[in-house]
Amino acid sequence: MLFNSFAFLIFLPLFMIGYWSTRGRARLWVMFLASLVFYAWWDWRFLFLLLFSALVDYSLGLLLENEQDDPARHRLIVLSVVVNLGLLGFFKYFNFFADSAAQLSDALGLHVTWTTLRIVLPVGISFYVFKTMSYTIDVYRRTQRAEHDLLRFATFVVFFPELVAGPIVRASRLLPQLHRDHRFDYERALSGLTLICAGYVRKVVVADSLAPLVDVRFAHPEAHSALSLLIGVYFYAFQIYCDFSGYSSIAIGIARILGFDFGINFDRPYFSRSFSEFWTRWHISLSSWLRDYLYIPLGGNRGGTLFTFRNLMITMLLGGLWHGARWTFVAWGGLHGLYLVSQRLIGPAYQRVVKSLRVPRAASNAFLILLVFHLTCFAWVFFRAQSFQNAWQILTSIASMQDISFASVDNKILVLKGAMLIAGLLFVEVLTLRPREISPARRLAFAASCIWILLLFGSFSGNTFIYFQF
């Protein structure tokens, strides 16, 4: 079920009625069953996979907490990781690696015939596998107590706002909140409503308006000029940002109305002055997950410079692969790994030059923001392209700088509309760079403005959210 679907507009009020009219375990049952309906709307058969994943990690969590023998606990956590990554690997990567092996054998002249299955990718599997796996790892580390109530744990796993596209809300944050009933709070509900409205504006107004302009350029780069393709790359940078941050905002807003705190998942990432800062602002729940459960266990920045660079590259390469079964995603992750390594190599020298030349801080910050943004856009080409050939065609066409007049751009009115929407988004983000207290009256005015913008500029085509494919 999509947040921007008519079915969800019926589902949510019915759920709210059931949620606020119950208490205790009855409320947990409402949350659990409603979440199953929400997920089953896509394909009910994969409910069994979702519940199996929850049951496995619930059981292993109890065993890990009660087991005192270190070798036995180690075997249990290995089992949890193998089961979780096994599910993810089979459903998400089996065809990918089989096809890659077939292509490699052909390149080597072996001509081996590989038979692959046409496996359907369960929606949200990357998110709920990471969520349950982090739970068992935390129990293993004894930083998290095991949850003994199966209903409560299953509700934690399947809770619908963040089930299929994040944010990845860890057990340490969500489980304690499930141990108590939340009473309706007007100001909290109003805060959640503003997040929901802002999320719909990002998705339905900005992302969905940019989507057709991006799709046609990446599908047929040969039919577009250098300037038109460059516009397509810039538009994709804002499409994916508004699409995913919009979903996160809606999910966090719904949870806030219900009394739950999911934290934040995006914090104006295109204003970052470095790539390490970018990854503390973009998809925060994933980047912190990769840091805590991959980068630090690999050794983090311990062991010297070369080991740090190795750990950064491994983390970002696997982070790229997490997004999808395609080598272009790995290339995207590799580019961000190179950016992080280069930042550590060049950053200190850059700061010395800026200091010696007495470059104003504002000028230096503006340069760094533009640099990080454009290098991020370069990497987005590989993230969006369906193949390396497609990405190379787009990049070489842009680099040729042939026909860079605005007259060569098609759909000029829609392009100008997209540019206007992006400018409005950036203007609002600049205004909100400094957090400030917002009165209830202003929140209501903001929500009303969002609804007006939705009706005026919204693209109600029912486009799915980009991160559903991950």
Number of C-alpha atoms within 10 A of each C-alpha: 18 19 19 18 15 11 13 14 12 10 16 15 11 12 16 15 11 17 18 15 11 14 16 12 14 13 17 23 19 21 22 22 17 22 20 19 16 24 24 14 12 14 13 13 11 17 17 10 14 20 14 12 22 23 17 16 28 22 16 21 28 16 19 25 18 11 14 10 9 11 9 13 19 13 12 19 23 13 15 23 20 14 17 21 17 14 17 20 18 14 17 24 20 18 18 17 16 15 15 14 14 19 16 14 15 13 10 10 9 11 12 13 9 12 10 13 10 9 12 9 17 21 19 19 25 27 22 27 23 21 23 28 24 24 24 29 20 20 22 23 14 12 11 17 19 25 20 12 10 13 14 18 24 22 22 25 30 24 22 24 21 23 24 25 24 25 28 25 27 20 23 14 13 17 19 10 15 17 13 11 16 15 11 12 13 11 13 16 18 19 21 24 23 22 25 25 23 24 25 27 27 31 32 25 24 31 31 25 24 29 20 12 21 21 15 14 20 22 12 13 21 14 10 21 25 24 21 27 26 21 20 26 25 20 24 23 24 22 25 23 23 27 27 27 25 26 29 25 28 26 24 27 28 25 19 22 24 20 18 17 16 22 13 17 23 21 17 17 20 21 21 23 19 18 24 15 14 23 18 18 20 21 22 20 21 22 19 15 17 18 17 14 16 19 22 16 11 18 15 19 16 12 9 10 13 12 15 20 20 17 22 26 22 18 25 26 20 16 22 24 21 21 18 19 18 19 18 23 26 22 19 25 26 23 22 25 24 16 20 19 21 13 16 16 13 10 12 10 12 13 13 11 11 14 12 9 9 10 13 10 11 9 11 15 16 13 13 17 19 15 15 21 22 16 14 19 19 18 22 21 24 25 22 20 20 16 15 14 11 18 22 14 17 26 19 11 21 22 12 11 13 12 16 16 12 11 11 15 17 13 11 13 9 14 19 11 16 24 17 13 20 21 12 13 16 15 11 11 15 12 9 11 11 7 7 7 5 9 11 14 10 11 18 15 13 17 20 14 15 21 16 13 16 21 14 10 15 20 19 14 11 13 16 16 19 15 17 18 17 19
